Amino acid sequence: MARTHEWMFYEVMWRSWADRARVPYPVPWWAQAAFRRWSDDFDSGTYESKEAAFSSNALYRYWHMVGVKDHRQESLIGQAGEIEPVYDKYCLAFFLYEPVSGTVGVPQLAECGTVAQCMAAPHLPVVVTTFRTPGGVEFTQRTFAAPVGPRQRDLTVTRLSVTAPGGPPREGWLCAAVLPAGPSGFQRHDRGDPGGTDRRLTFLRYLPDEARVETNSGWGPAFDTAPTHYGVYGNPDFASDPAAYLTRSPFHDLAVGGKLNAALQAQDQVAGLCSAAFAWPFRVADGAAFEVDVRLPVDLYSGAADLAEIRATPAAELEESNRQFWTAKVLGQGVQPGLPQPVAHLTDLFLQARSQLLVLSDHGEIHPGPTVYDSFWIRDSSVEATACSLVGDAALAEHQLGTHYPLRFNRGTGRIGPCAEYGFYGGPHERDDREWDSNGQALWAIGRFDRTAGPGTAFGAKLYTPYVVDGARWLRDNRDAYGLLHSGWSAEHLGERDKPHYWDDLWGLAGLYEAARLAERLGTP
């Protein structure tokens, strides 16, 4: 059975999508895709209701991301430029409004205009989104992440520029919306993760003296230029009718009444669907641009001193520092492939993959993704560390394999299902789902790095006892009567959980091979 906020979110999104011709609403791309081709069995029974599956974006349709190398939190960038700091409970989206005609133009809807998106350069984690209305007004949005202040805390910055190429001068409002749902969905919850978080916005407040937004108990976006118009919306009378949310909306107020409600604060204790909009009037002609910079505090900030620190460095300077860092790192260090036609375009993919791996290196732990997979798996990190070592990021690979892998080496005397605890590589993921492939992957990655780093580094010698030899002996001693590793969930895409998979065994062989070659190089028995 759907919970109240799941049901309400589903109804509000569906009704907003159905009524988009009258009141354009920024329905996320993943929600539109679900509505266009709905399937009741796409969740395979994982969720308790279709509303829960929908709210969780069960098809995992994500988009771009930006982040700071070696920092924990990334921000997702949606198909229309929406920004979602992964662990904060809001999404920031931009749109255009024409007061004369009453036209609301949201980039999420094809009827409102055209959207294009690209990376600023293959090596730069800077997402550039361009939206152009049928009337010829265009805004370009550049989004990146940067460290600020003495403690180098995270900040996501988005810079907007409104232009009107050709023709007479154009007037309108550039608008920002704070919404509860973004590129990743409205919640992360399923039967396997009953404690999953959701993105309910139960409290929202705009502080005009500081030109920033409070979202629940955290900090939302801060505007370099204070908006001229604003409105904050919630559910003041605790209504349980989805229709109330459709009329208490900045998009409804703009499309129907031509103005925002000018409220500074709102709450919604029913479904957590608070929203807000902020507007900057502009007048642009050919060759001129109207610009707004917005900062999203991603790290932990509090108090006036932190707000001053966030704003201390001009956005243009942060953007240039970001460009210089990534240019020096990706184009100035490591492998620089030069590929012939017709595969020269793969050079760009190589550079982009490398920069994104570095964004996902959270304090030396390379994670496979920014949201559902924003944690440490032996399997993924073994491949990622090996890739980094081969393209020139050897220090990152050495830190991961030499520091974080020993922390995942189990020394207890108990049992994990049918297998011994001692000698098994794995944290909660591997232990709970019995991912027996992890030992092979850890040994493979350690052996590979020892070979690529060379004898002068002596990396393998530092880890050989107990992390290599006892990890190899675990593979020898913890197999079934047929000589295969026990059934687990490592290769979940290949079959049922209770069936053995050769995936685990092939990884085991790869790890044993590297362990044996390392023993030969060290001259050990």
N, C-alpha and C positions, 0 to 999 in steps of 0.2 A: 504494500500500500504506500502511495506517495506521501511524503511529509508535506506540510503546508507550504513551505517556501519552494519546494520542488514543483508542486502543482501550480502555484501562483506564477512562478517564473515561466513554466511551460505555457500557461494560458496567456500571459502578457506578451511573450515573444510571438506566439502564434497569431494572436489578434492584431498585434502591431504589424506583422508581416501581411496579414490579410487586408489591413486598412492603409497600407503604405501609399496608395494613390492619393488619399485625402490628407493624411498626416505622415510624412516621411519619418521613419524611425531607424536608427542605426542598428538594425538586426545583424549580429555578427555573421561572417561568411559561413562558419561551420553550421550555424543554426539554419541559414538559408538552404545549405546543401542537404540538411536532414529533412527540411520541409519539402524540398523538391522531389526527393526520392526516399520517402519514409519506409522504414522496414521495422517490423515489430520483433524480429529475431536477431537484430544486429548485436545485441549484448550477450547472446548465448546464455541467458539465464543468470548472468553475473549480478544484475541489479534487481532490486525488489519491485520496480515499476518502470514503465516507459518514461515517466516524468523524471525519475532519478537518473536513468540512463541519458536522457536528453540534457539534463542540467549538468551532468558530468562530462559532456562532449565525448561520449563513449567511443566514437570513431577516431578520437585523438587527431583531429585535423588542426595542426598548428601552422605557424608561418615562420617569420624570421625572429632573430634575437640579437640583443646587444649586451655587452657586459665588460667588466674590467678583468684583465688577466690576474689570476690567482686570488680573485675575490669570490665570495660565496654566491651572491644573488645576481641573477640575470633578469632582464626585462624582455618579455615577448613583444613582438611587433606584428600587429594584425595586417591583413591584406589591404585594409584601407588606412593604414598608418596608426591604428589604435595601439596604445602603449599600456602594457600590463606588467607592473613589477610583480614578479612571480609570487612572493610571499606577502604582499600587501593586498588589501581587500578593496581594490578599485581598479578601474580602467579609465584612461584618458583618451578621448577621441575628439577630432576636430571636424567642423562643417562650416558651410557658408549660409548666410541668410540675406535676402534682398527685401528690405522694408517696404519699398514701393509696391512690389508685386506680391509680397507675402510669401515668397518662395523659399522653402527650406531645402537646401541641397546637401545631402549626406553622402559621403563617398561610398558607403556600404551598398547603396542601391544603384543599379545600372541605369534606372530611369532618371537619376539626378545628374549624371555626368559620366565622365571617363576617368579611370584610375590607372596609373602606371606606377610600378615599383621596381627598384633595383638597388644594388649596393653601390655606394659612392665610388668604390674601386674594389677589385677582387681581393686585395689584401686588407681593406679597411672594413671593420665591423660598424659601418655607418649605413643605416637604411634610409633611402630617399624615396618618398612617396609624393606623387603629383596628382592633383585632382583638378579637373577642369569642367565647369558648368556649361550647359548649352549657350548661355549668354556670353561666354568668352572670359569670365573671371577664372583665375587659376591660383591655387596655392601649392607651394612646394614645401615639404616638411623633411628636415634632416634630423635623424635621431641617433644619438650615440651615448655611450657611457664613459665616465671619466672619474678619476680619484680627485678629491679636493681636500684642502686644508693640511695642517701638519700631520694629522693622523691618516691622511690619504683614504678617507671614507668614500663610499660609492655615491655617485650622483648620475642619474640619467637626464640628459638634456635634449630637448627637441626645439628646433629653430624653424619658424614658419615665415614664409615670404609670400605675400599676395601681389599678383601682377595682373595686368589686362593687356596682353600683347595685341597691338593694333586697334583701330577704331576709337570712338569717343571715350572720355573718362567714365569709369565705372564706380559706383558707390555700393556699399553693403556693409555687412558685419562679418568679421571673422569670429567664429565661436568655438569654444572648448566645452566639452561635456565630460563630467565625471559620472561614471556608470558602474554598476555592480558586476557586470559580466564583460568579459573580454575574449581574447584569442583562445584561451584555454578552457573556457566554460564558466559555469556558475559555481561549481563545487568539485571536489575530488573525493568521491565516496563510492564504495561498493561493498559487497559482502565480505570480500577479502580484506577490507580496510575500514572497519566500522568506525574508527576514530578519525576518518579523513576530514579534512578541513573544507569549509565552504567560503564563498566570497560575499556573504551577506553584508550589505551596507545598512546597518541599523541606525547609525547616527552620522550626520553630515553637517558641517558648519564652515561658513566662509568668514575669514577674519580680514575685513577690508583694511584695517590699519597696517597689517602685515602682508596683505595681498597673497594670502595662502589659504589652503583648504585643510580642514581636519577631517579624516575619514575614520570612523569608529574611534579607537584610542590612538591612532597613528597619524602621521603627517602625510597629507596628500600633496598635490602639486603646488608650487610657489611660482607666481608670475613676476617676471622682471618689470613688466608694465601693468599697472593695475587695470582691470577691465572697467569699461564705462557702465555696462549693464550686467546684472547677474540675477540669478534666481535659484533657490534651493527647494527641493520637492521631496515630500515623504507621504506618510499615511497618518495624519493627525488624529483621525477619529477611529482608527483601528478597523477600517473597512475590510471585509472579507470578499468583496466583489472585485474580480479582476478589472472590470470596467472603470473602477475608481482610479486605478493606476494609469489607464490610458488618457484620462482627462487631467490628472495631476502630473503633468509632464512638461518639461520645457519645450519639447517639440510640438506638443499640442498648443501650448500658449503662443508660440511663435507663428505656427501655421494658421491658427484660428483667430487669435487676438492681436498678434503683432507686437507682443512685448513679453518680458519675463516678470515673474511675480515679485522680484526684489527682496525676497525673504533671505535671511542670513543663516537660518538653521532649520533642520528638519530631522524627524526620526520616523522609523518604520519598524515597529516591534512585531509585525505580523509576518512579513516575507523578506525583509531586509533589502528592499528595492529602492532605497533613496537614490536620488539623482540630482544633478545641478548643471547649470549652463552659465557661461561667462562670455561676454561679447565685447569686441573692440571695433567700433565703426572705422571704415576706411574709405578713401577716395583715391583711386589710382588711374593713371593714364599711361600711354605707351612709354616705356623707358623708366617709369617710376615703380617703386616697390614699397609695400607696407609690411613691417616686420614685427614679430612678437617672439620672445624667447621664454620658454617654460622649463622649470627645473623640477625633477621628481626625486625627492630624497629616498634613496634605496636603502641606505645604511641606517643605523640608529642615531637619531638626532633629537635634541630636546633643548628648549630655552632660546633666549634671544641671541646668545653668543653663537650657538650652532646655526641659527638662521643667518646671522651675519657672515659666518664662514661659508655657508652654501652660496651666498651671493657675492663673496669677495672678489672672485675672479670673473672677468667678463666672459660671456658665452663664446665670443669669437676667439678668445685666448684659449679656452678649454678645447674648442674644436681644433685649433691649430696644434696644441700639445698632443691631442689624441692622434691627429694625422702623423705628426713626427714620430711618436712612439711606435705605431704600427708599421710605418714605412721603414724605420730603422730595424725593427724586429724581424719582419717577414721578408722584406726586400733586401735588407742589409746583412742578414745572418742566415746561415743554413743553405740548404739545397735550392738552387735557382734553375728550374727546368727550362729548357729551350726546345720546344716540340715542333716538328715540321707540320706543314699542312698535309692532310686536312684535319689534324688533331690538335692544332695550336690552341683551340679554345679550351682544351683540357688544362692548360697552364693556369687559366683563371680559376677553374674549379679546384685545382691543387692549392692555390694561394688562399682561396676562401675556406677550404677544409682545414688548412693549417691554422688560420686565424681563429676559426670557431673552436678547434680543439683547445687552443690556448685560453679562450674565453671560458671554457668548461673546466679549466684546471683550478679547482677550488682549493687554495692553500696546498697545492701539490697533489691533490687527489683529482684525477681526471674523471669527471662524471659523464655518463652517456647522454644526458639531456638536461634541460633546464627545469623540468616540472616533475612529471611522474617518475622519471629516471634521474632525478637530481640527488643521487646518493651513490655510494661506492660499491661497484660490483667487480669481483676479481676478473670475470670473463671479459667485460667491456674494457676495463682499464688495462688489461694485458695487451690487447690489440692496440689501444690508443697509445700506451706508453711506447710500444715497439715502433709505431708509426712516428711518434715524436722523435725518438732516438735516431731514426733513419733519415729524417729531414733536417736535423741540426739542433733540435731542442733536447739535447742529451741531459742537461742539468735537471730538467723537469722529469724525465724518465728515471734518472738515478734517484731523485728525491722520492718519487712514488714507489719504485720497486724496493729501494733500500730502507725507507722509513715506514711507509704505510703497509707494505706487505707483511713485514714481521709482526705488525700489530694485529693482523688477521690470521696469524698462525696459532692454532689452538694448542694449548699445553695441558688441558685438563685430562683427567683419567676416566671420564664418563663415556657415554655412548651417544651418538647422534643416529637414531634409528638403528639400522643393522651394522653401523660402522663405528670404529673407534674415534673418539674425539681428538686424541693427541695426534698431531701431524697433519690435521685437515686444515686447509686454507679456506677461511670463510667467516664472514660476519653474520648478522641476522638474516640477510637475504639467502645466503648459501645454506645456512644451517636450517632455517625454517622450511625451505623448499627442497632441501636435499639436492643441491646442485653439485653433483659429484664431479663435474667437469673442471671445477675450479683448481684442483691440485695440478692437473696437467697444464692448465693455462698459466698458473703462477710459475711453474718450473720452466715452461717454454719461454716466457717473457724474461725471466732471470737469465737463462742460458743465452738467449738471443742478445740481450744487452751486454753480457760479459764478452761476447764475441765482437760486437760492433764497437764497444768502448776500448777494446784492446788490452793486452797484458799489463800495460803500465797502470791502468786503473785498478786492477785486481778486484773487480767488483764481485765476481763469483766466489773468490776465496773468502771474502768478508761474510758471505751469506751461506757458504756451503754447509756448515754445521751450526744449527740443526735444520735450517730452513730448506736446504736442497735435499740432503741425504735422507732426512726423516720424512720429508714430503714425498720422496720417491718410494720409500718403504711403506708409506701409507697406501699408495697405489698397489703395491705388491700384496699387502695383507688384508685389504678390505674389498675383495671381490666375491661374487657369488660362486656357486658350485660349478658354473660353466666357465669361470674365468673372466666374466664380464663385470663391470661396475653395476651396482644395484640400480633399481628403477628410481628415477628422480624427475625433476621438472626443469632441467637445464635447457632442453630443446623443446620448449612448450609449443613451438610452431610445427613440430614434426609428428606429434601424436599424443596419446593419452598419458596422463601423469603416472599411471601405475605400470607402464610398459617400459622395458629397457630400450635405450637408444644408443646406436653406435656412435652418435655424436660424442658422448662422454668418453667412450673408449678410444676414439681417434684422438681426442685431446689428451687422454692419458698417455697414449703412445708418443705423441709429440713431446710431452713433458719429460717422459722417461728418456727419450733420445737426447734431448738437450742436457738432462742431468748426467747422462753417461758421457757425453762429449766433454762436459765441464770437468767431470772426474778425471778423464784422460788428460786434459790440459793441466790439471793440478797434480797429477801423478798419485792420486789417492786410490786406495783399494776399492 
